[in-house]
Amino acid sequence: MKQLTDRLPRRLTGGLRRRLSGHPRLDGLVRLTFRNPASLVYLGVVLAATVYVAVDALFVTHADASFAGVWLFLLAAPAVFLFLVGGTLAGAETGGPAWYLVVALVVSVLLQSTALGWFVRLMRRAGTTGSAHPQGA
């Protein structure tokens, strides 16, 4: 967020900087989710698959159903399947409404991007201590 605000005029971003500077947890979460190489590569692959699915759905005619959308679910697995099972257990029809599928995909991808960021941070800390077991186990 600081990189974006550095490019904008200071009078437009002063309030935004003050609000975000007081939330180290939010900044840490954004850093884990979006500001490390592993998460960026993962989000880039998901974006490429989303563009592929959109192009396939909008511009390609098929005599039968296309399996292009399966790639998004495979990239969002296993978290997306937990959302789908949770929706089914909550009483929704199989798969649920379209908006639920989109929200489940987005939340799953962001959750896994955060988990990748956390894993990268854990491995960096383990590399600085010289031990493969950060807790000393």
C-alpha positions as CSV (number, residue, x, y, z in Angstrom):
1,M,0.0,0.0,0.0
2,K,2.9,2.4,0.7
3,Q,4.2,1.9,-2.8
4,L,0.9,2.9,-4.3
5,T,0.5,5.9,-2.0
6,D,4.1,7.1,-2.8
7,R,3.0,7.7,-6.4
8,L,-0.1,9.7,-5.5
9,P,0.0,13.4,-4.4
10,R,0.5,13.6,-0.6
11,R,-2.7,15.7,0.0
12,L,-4.8,12.8,-1.4
13,T,-3.1,10.0,0.6
14,G,-2.4,11.6,3.9
15,G,-5.5,10.3,5.6
16,L,-5.0,6.9,4.1
17,R,-1.5,6.6,5.3
18,R,-2.5,7.6,8.8
19,R,-5.3,5.0,8.9
20,L,-3.2,2.2,7.6
21,S,0.0,3.0,9.5
22,G,-1.8,2.3,12.8
23,H,-2.7,-1.3,11.8
24,P,0.4,-3.5,11.8
25,R,-1.6,-6.6,11.6
26,L,-3.4,-5.5,8.4
27,D,0.0,-4.5,6.9
28,G,1.4,-7.9,7.9
29,L,-1.5,-9.7,6.3
30,V,-1.2,-7.8,3.1
31,R,2.5,-8.5,3.1
32,L,2.0,-12.2,3.5
33,T,-0.7,-12.3,0.9
34,F,0.6,-10.1,-1.9
35,R,4.2,-9.0,-1.2
36,N,6.3,-12.2,-1.6
37,P,7.4,-14.1,-4.6
38,A,5.6,-17.3,-3.9
39,S,2.3,-15.7,-3.4
40,L,2.7,-13.4,-6.5
41,V,3.5,-16.4,-8.7
42,Y,0.5,-18.3,-7.3
43,L,-1.8,-15.3,-7.9
44,G,-0.4,-14.8,-11.4
45,V,-1.1,-18.5,-12.3
46,V,-4.6,-18.1,-10.9
47,L,-5.1,-14.9,-12.9
48,A,-3.9,-16.6,-16.1
49,A,-6.3,-19.5,-15.5
50,T,-9.1,-17.1,-14.9
51,V,-8.4,-15.3,-18.1
52,Y,-8.3,-18.7,-19.9
53,V,-11.7,-19.7,-18.4
54,A,-13.2,-16.4,-19.3
55,V,-12.0,-16.5,-22.9
56,D,-13.2,-20.1,-23.2
57,A,-16.6,-19.4,-21.8
58,L,-17.2,-16.2,-23.8
59,F,-15.6,-16.7,-27.2
60,V,-15.3,-20.5,-27.8
61,T,-18.2,-22.5,-28.9
62,H,-18.4,-26.1,-27.8
63,A,-20.6,-29.0,-28.9
64,D,-20.3,-30.3,-25.4
65,A,-19.4,-28.9,-21.9
66,S,-15.9,-27.5,-21.5
67,F,-13.7,-28.5,-18.6
68,A,-11.8,-25.2,-18.5
69,G,-13.4,-24.2,-15.2
70,V,-11.9,-27.2,-13.5
71,W,-8.5,-25.5,-13.6
72,L,-9.7,-22.8,-11.3
73,F,-11.0,-25.4,-8.8
74,L,-7.8,-27.4,-9.0
75,L,-5.7,-24.2,-8.3
76,A,-8.0,-23.3,-5.4
77,A,-8.0,-26.8,-4.0
78,P,-8.2,-28.0,-1.2
79,A,-9.7,-24.9,0.5
80,V,-12.4,-24.4,-2.1
81,F,-13.7,-27.9,-1.5
82,L,-14.1,-27.1,2.2
83,F,-16.3,-24.2,1.3
84,L,-18.3,-26.3,-1.1
85,V,-18.9,-29.0,1.5
86,G,-19.7,-26.4,4.1
87,G,-22.3,-24.8,1.8
88,T,-23.8,-28.2,1.1
89,L,-24.0,-29.0,4.8
90,A,-25.6,-25.6,5.5
91,G,-28.5,-26.6,3.2
92,A,-27.5,-25.2,-0.1
93,E,-28.0,-27.2,-3.3
94,T,-25.0,-29.0,-4.7
95,G,-22.5,-26.4,-5.7
96,G,-24.8,-23.6,-4.4
97,P,-25.6,-20.4,-6.3
98,A,-23.1,-18.9,-8.7
99,W,-22.3,-16.0,-6.4
100,Y,-21.3,-18.5,-3.7
101,L,-19.0,-20.4,-6.0
102,V,-17.3,-17.1,-7.0
103,V,-16.9,-16.0,-3.4
104,A,-15.6,-19.5,-2.4
105,L,-13.0,-19.4,-5.2
106,V,-11.8,-15.8,-4.3
107,V,-11.6,-16.5,-0.6
108,S,-9.9,-19.8,-1.2
109,V,-7.3,-18.3,-3.4
110,L,-6.6,-15.5,-1.0
111,L,-6.4,-17.9,1.9
112,Q,-3.9,-20.1,0.1
113,S,-1.9,-17.1,-1.0
114,T,-1.6,-16.0,2.7
115,A,-0.6,-19.6,3.6
116,L,2.1,-19.5,1.0
117,G,3.4,-16.2,2.4
118,W,3.4,-17.5,5.9
119,F,5.3,-20.6,4.7
120,V,7.9,-18.4,2.9
121,R,8.3,-16.3,6.1
122,L,8.7,-19.5,8.2
123,M,11.4,-20.9,5.8
124,R,13.3,-17.5,5.8
125,R,13.3,-17.5,9.6
126,A,14.4,-21.1,9.7
127,G,17.2,-20.2,7.3
128,T,18.5,-17.4,9.5
129,T,18.6,-19.7,12.6
130,G,20.4,-22.5,10.7
131,S,17.9,-25.0,11.9
132,A,15.2,-26.8,9.9
133,H,13.0,-26.8,13.0
134,P,12.2,-23.2,14.0
135,Q,10.7,-24.2,17.3
136,G,13.8,-26.3,18.3
137,A,11.8,-29.6,18.1
